[in-house]
Amino acid sequence: MPNYKVFQDAPSELRVRIYGNDNGTDQPIKVDATGAVAIQTDGASLTVEATDFDIRDLNNATDSVLVYGNDGVNNQPVRTDATGALAIQDNGGSITVDATDLDIRDLDNTADSVLVYGNDGADNRALLTDATGALAIQDNGGSITVDATDLDIRDLDNTTDSVLVYGNDGVNNVALLTDANGVLQVASVSTFMEDTENVNTADTYAGSNSQDVSRVPNYTWFIKNTGANPATVKLQISPNDVDWIDDGTEQEVESGEAIVLVANVFLRYTRVAYRSTAPGDDTTLELIWQAYGG
């Protein structure tokens, strides 16, 4: 209704029609029942025609595809030279790699050579050989030459070979000593042991600390009376440190005197039995045991 003003206080009821132009007349844009824009021609499907439209596999003889990379910001076509060779850039400059008669094959020691390098802690160094190709082994900057004629690598045989065996004396390595028959010589090492004990006597016998004399069979007991009254003592021996028997007779030691006791028979353990000579007259004794063996 031209020139009529329309007032609508309900926005949901407001309608607007959109037009296009068919090159002569304005035409409303058509939609389907869902509101989707209908792209039609006279109610039929739209036909798109292409002349010489060629759907096929690409062929390097007739087709070309421009390949792009990225410089970190923009896509850039991958660059080649006039022959199509890929341009490889180093800091903005081209690198040209030329190879004539490139021969890819297993290496052959008669026709090929490879230089082998080591490192001196700072720089790579080619391994050194002499004129014959023998590896030079350096010692403090000087070459070491090892010559071996008729090198015989085999199991050792006691009829033809010998090995010198060494021990150590605590300071130096020393070859083990044998006699003319090859019997190992064992040095005799003397061992000395001692023990001191101070005791008080009583009216009945008591035993001192026992001593194991299995490794030192040569021993002596020294008994000194350091008290005011006499004491009676005797030597005892045992095979097991439990069952004790007397070895010799009782001996009396006056005040201030000393005696020694020596075993007549060997058993593994020894001790001194002691008591006061007169009942009630106690005294003190110093017992010293000394032994050696080897």
C-alpha positions as CSV (number, residue, x, y, z in Angstrom):
1,M,0.0,0.0,0.0
2,P,2.0,2.9,-1.3
3,N,2.2,6.0,0.9
4,Y,0.6,4.3,3.8
5,K,2.4,4.3,7.1
6,V,2.3,1.1,9.1
7,F,2.6,1.0,12.8
8,Q,3.4,-2.3,14.5
9,D,3.9,-2.5,18.3
10,A,4.8,-6.3,18.2
11,P,8.3,-6.7,16.7
12,S,7.7,-10.4,16.2
13,E,4.9,-9.6,13.7
14,L,7.0,-7.2,11.6
15,R,7.9,-8.6,8.1
16,V,10.3,-7.4,5.5
17,R,10.5,-8.7,1.9
18,I,13.9,-8.7,0.1
19,Y,14.0,-8.2,-3.7
20,G,16.5,-8.9,-6.4
21,N,16.4,-7.9,-10.1
22,D,16.2,-10.1,-13.2
23,N,17.8,-7.4,-15.3
24,G,14.4,-5.8,-15.9
25,T,12.0,-6.3,-13.1
26,D,12.5,-6.4,-9.3
27,Q,11.7,-9.9,-8.1
28,P,11.3,-11.1,-4.5
29,I,14.0,-13.5,-3.3
30,K,12.5,-17.0,-3.2
31,V,13.0,-19.4,-0.2
32,D,11.6,-22.9,0.5
33,A,9.4,-23.9,3.3
34,T,12.3,-24.0,5.7
35,G,13.5,-20.5,4.8
36,A,16.5,-21.7,2.8
37,V,17.3,-19.5,-0.2
38,A,16.2,-21.4,-3.4
39,I,18.7,-21.2,-6.2
40,Q,16.6,-22.2,-9.2
41,T,15.9,-21.5,-12.8
42,D,12.3,-21.9,-13.8
43,G,11.8,-24.3,-10.9
44,A,14.4,-26.7,-12.2
45,S,18.0,-27.6,-11.1
46,L,20.7,-25.1,-11.9
47,T,23.1,-26.5,-14.5
48,V,26.7,-25.3,-14.5
49,E,28.4,-25.8,-17.8
50,A,32.2,-26.0,-18.3
51,T,34.0,-26.1,-21.6
52,D,36.9,-28.7,-21.8
53,F,36.5,-29.6,-18.1
54,D,39.2,-32.3,-17.7
55,I,39.0,-34.5,-14.6
56,R,41.9,-37.0,-14.7
57,D,45.2,-37.8,-13.0
58,L,47.8,-35.1,-13.3
59,N,50.6,-35.6,-15.8
60,N,54.0,-33.9,-15.4
61,A,54.3,-33.5,-19.2
62,T,51.1,-31.4,-19.4
63,D,50.2,-30.2,-16.0
64,S,51.9,-28.1,-13.4
65,V,51.2,-27.5,-9.6
66,L,52.8,-24.6,-7.7
67,V,54.2,-25.9,-4.4
68,Y,54.3,-23.5,-1.4
69,G,56.3,-23.3,1.8
70,N,56.2,-20.8,4.6
71,D,58.8,-18.2,5.6
72,G,57.4,-18.0,9.1
73,V,54.9,-15.2,8.1
74,N,53.7,-15.8,4.5
75,N,53.3,-18.7,2.2
76,Q,56.0,-18.6,-0.5
77,P,56.3,-20.8,-3.6
78,V,59.2,-23.3,-3.4
79,R,62.0,-21.9,-5.7
80,T,63.8,-23.7,-8.5
81,D,66.3,-22.7,-11.1
82,A,65.6,-22.6,-14.9
83,T,66.1,-26.3,-15.1
84,G,63.7,-27.1,-12.3
85,A,66.4,-28.0,-9.8
86,L,65.4,-27.2,-6.2
87,A,67.2,-24.1,-4.8
88,I,68.5,-24.7,-1.3
89,Q,69.3,-21.5,0.6
90,D,72.0,-21.0,3.2
91,N,71.6,-17.6,5.1
92,G,69.9,-16.2,2.0
93,G,72.5,-17.5,-0.5
94,S,72.0,-20.4,-2.9
95,I,74.0,-23.6,-2.5
96,T,74.9,-25.5,-5.6
97,V,75.8,-29.2,-5.3
98,D,77.4,-30.7,-8.4
99,A,78.1,-34.4,-8.7
100,T,79.5,-36.0,-11.8
101,D,79.4,-39.8,-12.2
102,L,78.1,-40.2,-8.6
103,D,78.9,-43.8,-7.6
104,I,76.8,-45.2,-4.8
105,R,78.1,-48.7,-3.8
106,D,79.9,-50.7,-1.1
107,L,83.4,-49.4,-0.4
108,D,86.3,-51.5,-1.6
109,N,89.7,-51.3,0.2
110,T,91.5,-51.7,-3.2
111,A,89.8,-48.7,-4.8
112,D,88.5,-46.5,-1.9
113,S,89.9,-44.8,1.2
114,V,88.3,-43.4,4.3
115,L,90.2,-41.0,6.6
116,V,89.4,-41.9,10.3
117,Y,89.6,-39.1,12.9
118,G,90.0,-39.0,16.7
119,N,89.8,-36.0,19.0
120,D,92.7,-34.6,21.2
121,G,90.2,-33.0,23.6
122,A,89.8,-29.9,21.5
123,D,90.2,-30.7,17.8
124,N,89.4,-33.6,15.5
125,R,92.7,-35.2,14.4
126,A,93.3,-37.8,11.6
127,L,94.6,-41.0,13.1
128,L,98.4,-41.3,12.3
129,T,99.9,-44.3,10.6
130,D,103.4,-45.0,9.2
131,A,104.2,-45.5,5.5
132,T,103.0,-49.1,5.7
133,G,99.6,-48.2,7.2
134,A,100.5,-49.4,10.7
135,L,98.7,-47.4,13.4
136,A,101.1,-45.1,15.4
137,I,100.5,-45.3,19.2
138,Q,101.8,-42.2,21.0
139,D,103.3,-42.1,24.5
140,N,103.7,-38.5,25.8
141,G,104.1,-37.3,22.2
142,G,106.5,-40.0,21.1
143,S,105.7,-43.0,18.9
144,I,105.8,-46.5,20.4
145,T,106.8,-49.3,18.1
146,V,105.8,-52.8,19.1
147,D,107.5,-55.6,17.2
148,A,106.6,-59.3,17.7
149,T,108.1,-62.1,15.7
150,D,106.4,-65.5,15.8
151,L,103.8,-64.3,18.3
152,D,102.5,-67.5,20.0
153,I,99.0,-67.1,21.5
154,R,97.9,-70.3,23.1
155,D,97.2,-72.0,26.5
156,L,100.2,-72.0,28.8
157,D,101.9,-75.4,29.3
158,N,103.9,-76.1,32.5
159,T,106.5,-78.0,30.6
160,T,107.4,-75.1,28.4
161,D,106.1,-71.9,30.0
162,S,106.6,-70.2,33.4
163,V,104.8,-67.5,35.3
164,L,106.4,-65.7,38.1
165,V,103.9,-65.1,41.0
166,Y,104.3,-62.1,43.3
167,G,103.1,-61.2,46.7
168,N,103.5,-58.0,48.6
169,D,105.4,-57.3,51.8
170,G,103.4,-54.3,52.6
171,V,105.6,-52.0,50.5
172,N,106.9,-53.8,47.5
173,N,105.8,-56.7,45.3
174,V,108.1,-59.7,46.0
175,A,108.3,-62.9,44.0
176,L,107.1,-66.0,46.0
177,L,110.0,-68.1,47.1
178,T,110.3,-71.8,46.4
179,D,113.2,-74.3,46.9
180,A,114.9,-76.1,44.0
181,N,112.0,-78.6,43.8
182,G,109.4,-75.8,43.4
183,V,108.1,-76.3,47.0
184,L,106.8,-73.0,48.4
185,Q,108.9,-71.7,51.3
186,V,106.8,-70.3,54.2
187,A,108.5,-67.8,56.5
188,S,108.3,-68.5,60.2
189,V,106.6,-65.6,61.9
190,S,106.9,-65.5,65.7
191,T,103.8,-64.4,67.7
192,F,104.0,-62.9,71.2
193,M,101.1,-62.6,73.6
194,E,100.7,-61.5,77.3
195,D,98.0,-60.8,79.9
196,T,98.2,-59.3,83.4
197,E,95.6,-59.8,86.2
198,N,95.6,-58.6,89.9
199,V,93.6,-60.8,92.3
200,N,92.7,-61.0,96.0
201,T,93.0,-64.5,97.7
202,A,90.5,-66.1,99.9
203,D,90.4,-69.3,102.0
204,T,89.3,-71.5,99.0
205,Y,90.8,-71.8,95.5
206,A,89.7,-69.5,92.8
207,G,90.8,-69.5,89.2
208,S,92.4,-66.7,87.1
209,N,91.3,-65.7,83.7
210,S,91.9,-68.6,81.3
211,Q,94.2,-68.4,78.3
212,D,93.8,-70.2,74.9
213,V,97.3,-71.5,74.1
214,S,96.4,-73.4,70.9
215,R,98.5,-71.1,68.7
216,V,101.2,-70.3,71.3
217,P,102.1,-73.5,73.1
218,N,105.2,-72.0,74.7
219,Y,104.0,-70.0,77.8
220,T,104.9,-69.2,81.4
221,W,103.0,-67.8,84.3
222,F,104.7,-65.2,86.6
223,I,103.1,-64.9,90.1
224,K,104.2,-62.2,92.5
225,N,102.8,-61.8,96.0
226,T,102.1,-58.0,96.5
227,G,100.3,-58.4,99.8
228,A,101.3,-59.0,103.4
229,N,100.4,-62.7,103.8
230,P,101.6,-65.9,102.0
231,A,99.6,-67.5,99.2
232,T,99.4,-70.9,97.7
233,V,99.1,-71.3,93.9
234,K,99.1,-74.1,91.3
235,L,98.9,-74.4,87.5
236,Q,95.8,-75.9,85.9
237,I,95.0,-77.0,82.3
238,S,91.8,-77.8,80.4
239,P,90.7,-79.2,77.0
240,N,87.5,-77.2,76.9
241,D,87.8,-74.3,79.4
242,V,85.3,-76.1,81.7
243,D,87.0,-79.2,83.1
244,W,90.2,-78.3,84.9
245,I,93.0,-80.5,86.3
246,D,96.2,-79.6,88.1
247,D,99.5,-79.6,86.2
248,G,102.2,-79.9,88.9
249,T,102.0,-79.4,92.7
250,E,101.0,-76.5,94.9
251,Q,103.6,-73.9,95.6
252,E,103.7,-71.3,98.4
253,V,104.6,-67.7,97.6
254,E,105.7,-65.6,100.5
255,S,104.9,-61.9,100.8
256,G,107.0,-59.9,98.4
257,E,108.3,-63.0,96.6
258,A,107.6,-64.2,93.0
259,I,107.7,-67.6,91.2
260,V,107.1,-68.9,87.7
261,L,105.0,-71.8,86.6
262,V,105.5,-73.8,83.4
263,A,103.2,-76.5,82.0
264,N,104.3,-80.1,81.8
265,V,101.4,-81.3,79.6
266,F,99.7,-79.5,76.7
267,L,96.0,-78.8,76.7
268,R,94.3,-76.0,74.9
269,Y,93.5,-73.8,78.0
270,T,95.6,-72.8,81.0
271,R,95.0,-70.8,84.2
272,V,96.4,-70.3,87.8
273,A,94.4,-71.4,90.9
274,Y,95.2,-69.4,94.1
275,R,94.2,-69.2,97.7
276,S,95.3,-67.8,101.1
277,T,97.8,-70.2,102.7
278,A,96.4,-69.5,106.3
279,P,92.7,-69.2,106.7
280,G,91.7,-65.6,107.2
281,D,95.1,-64.2,106.1
282,D,94.1,-62.8,102.6
283,T,96.7,-61.3,100.3
284,T,97.0,-59.8,96.8
285,L,98.7,-61.4,93.8
286,E,99.9,-60.1,90.4
287,L,99.5,-62.8,87.7
288,I,101.3,-62.3,84.4
289,W,100.9,-64.7,81.5
290,Q,103.3,-64.6,78.6
291,A,103.4,-66.8,75.5
292,Y,105.1,-67.0,72.1
293,G,104.7,-69.3,69.0
294,G,105.6,-69.4,65.4
